[in-house]
Amino acid sequence: MKKKISHKLTLFYSSNFPQKFNSYSQKKYKVTIGIGGNIGNTKKIFDKLILCLRKDARFTLLMTSPLLKNPPFGFLEQSDFLNGIIRLQTNLCPNAFLKAMQRYEKKFGRKRSFQDAPRTLDIDIIFFDNKKINTENLIIPHKNWANRESVIIPLKRMKNERKTKKSYGWNERWN
């Protein structure tokens, strides 16, 4: 299912997006990641990422947002992006978590050619519990997250879904 927000923004709903997976985990840190991509079958890549994260004992998936199709920023001569938010829990420290996410990017074909380049999968750590980190390799909360529609809209939709428990046709997931 899709829902047009404006002439340049569209929300997509599927079996994994939005989805509530778990409401309880004993893992130490709650982490919010942003995912994005515009090369290949991005929805399929996102579904495979969800499957990988569910199988990975280091993570407990909590919930996902709907996906947002939006225009690129920075480098504009490329296809629109599909973006979403995943909330999970982990016992990994922030740097180990970053390395794990970079391995997933690489597994799904991410190549780092230049800033804002087209990509198969981009994973950004938006929030890591309530931590604030500003190092050469890692900035948390993610730099400029509050100015990006690709983060704000899915995050807001996820927050609304959590509050209202509406699932746009998938009510059984919330029970």
C-alpha positions in Angstrom: 0.0 0.0 0.0 1.2 3.5 -0.7 0.1 6.9 0.5 1.2 10.1 -1.3 2.1 12.9 1.1 3.1 15.5 -1.5 4.1 15.5 -5.2 7.7 14.4 -4.1 7.0 12.3 -1.0 5.3 8.9 -0.8 4.9 6.5 2.1 5.0 2.8 1.5 3.5 0.1 3.8 4.4 -3.6 3.6 4.6 -6.6 5.9 7.9 -5.4 7.5 7.3 -1.6 7.3 5.7 -0.6 9.7 5.9 -3.5 12.0 6.1 -4.1 15.7 8.4 -7.1 16.5 9.0 -7.2 20.3 7.9 -5.1 23.2 10.5 -6.4 25.6 14.2 -7.1 25.5 16.8 -7.4 28.3 19.5 -5.9 26.0 21.1 -2.8 27.5 20.8 -0.1 24.8 17.8 1.1 22.7 19.1 2.2 19.2 17.3 4.0 16.4 18.8 3.6 13.0 17.9 5.1 9.7 18.1 3.0 6.5 18.2 4.3 3.0 19.0 3.2 -0.5 18.3 3.9 -4.2 20.2 1.2 -6.1 18.6 -2.1 -7.0 15.4 -3.4 -5.4 15.6 -1.4 -2.2 12.4 -2.8 -0.6 13.8 -6.3 -1.1 17.2 -5.3 0.4 15.4 -3.8 3.4 13.3 -7.0 3.9 16.6 -9.0 3.8 18.2 -6.7 6.3 15.2 -7.2 8.7 15.6 -10.9 8.3 19.4 -10.7 9.0 18.8 -8.5 12.1 16.1 -10.8 13.4 18.5 -13.8 13.1 21.5 -11.9 14.7 21.5 -12.7 18.4 23.2 -9.3 19.1 20.0 -7.5 18.3 16.3 -7.5 19.3 14.1 -5.8 16.8 11.5 -3.6 18.4 9.7 -1.8 15.5 10.0 -0.2 12.1 8.4 2.8 10.4 6.7 3.0 7.1 9.1 3.6 4.2 9.4 7.0 2.6 10.2 7.6 -1.0 11.9 11.0 -1.3 14.2 12.9 -3.6 18.0 12.9 -3.0 19.9 15.7 -1.4 23.5 16.8 -1.8 24.2 15.0 -5.1 21.0 15.5 -7.0 21.8 13.6 -10.2 20.5 10.2 -9.0 17.3 8.3 -8.4 14.9 8.9 -5.5 15.7 7.2 -2.2 13.6 4.9 -0.1 14.1 5.5 3.7 12.9 4.1 6.9 13.6 3.8 10.6 14.3 0.7 12.7 14.3 0.7 16.5 16.2 -2.2 18.2 18.0 -3.1 21.3 21.6 -4.4 21.7 24.3 -4.9 24.2 27.0 -3.7 21.8 28.8 -0.5 22.6 28.4 2.3 20.1 31.6 1.7 18.2 31.0 -2.1 18.0 27.4 -1.4 16.8 28.8 1.0 14.1 31.2 -1.7 12.9 28.3 -4.3 12.8 26.1 -1.9 10.7 29.0 -1.1 8.3 29.4 -4.9 7.8 25.7 -5.1 6.9 26.1 -2.2 4.5 29.0 -4.0 2.8 27.1 -7.3 2.8 24.4 -5.7 0.8 26.7 -4.1 -1.8 27.4 -0.6 -0.3 30.3 1.1 -2.1 31.6 4.4 -0.7 32.6 6.4 -3.7 31.8 10.0 -2.7 29.6 12.0 -0.3 25.8 11.5 -0.9 26.5 9.0 -3.7 23.9 6.5 -4.9 23.9 3.3 -2.7 22.3 0.0 -2.2 22.0 0.3 1.6 22.9 3.2 4.0 22.6 2.7 7.7 22.8 5.7 10.0 22.8 5.6 13.8 20.2 8.3 14.6 20.1 7.7 18.4 22.0 5.4 20.7 20.1 5.3 23.9 20.6 8.8 25.4 24.3 9.0 24.5 26.0 11.9 22.9 29.1 11.1 21.0 31.2 13.3 18.8 34.3 11.6 17.5 36.0 11.5 14.1 34.3 8.2 13.3 30.9 8.6 15.1 28.5 11.4 15.8 25.4 10.6 17.9 22.7 11.8 17.6 23.2 11.7 13.9 24.3 15.1 12.4 21.4 17.0 10.9 18.8 14.3 11.6 16.3 16.9 12.6 16.5 18.6 9.3 16.0 15.6 7.1 12.5 14.6 5.9 13.9 11.1 5.3 14.3 10.8 9.1 11.7 13.0 10.5 8.6 11.7 8.6 9.3 8.0 9.2 10.2 8.7 12.8 7.0 10.7 13.4 4.9 8.0 11.7 6.5 5.3 13.9 5.9 7.4 17.0 2.2 7.9 16.0 1.8 4.2 15.3 3.3 3.3 18.7 0.9 5.7 20.5 -2.3 4.8 18.6 -1.4 1.2 17.7 -2.9 1.7 14.3 -1.3 -0.6 11.8 -2.9 0.3 8.5 -4.5 -3.1 7.9 -2.1 -5.3 9.9 -3.9 -5.0 13.3 -2.9 -8.5 14.4 0.7 -7.3 14.8 -0.2 -5.0 17.6 -1.9 -7.6 19.8 
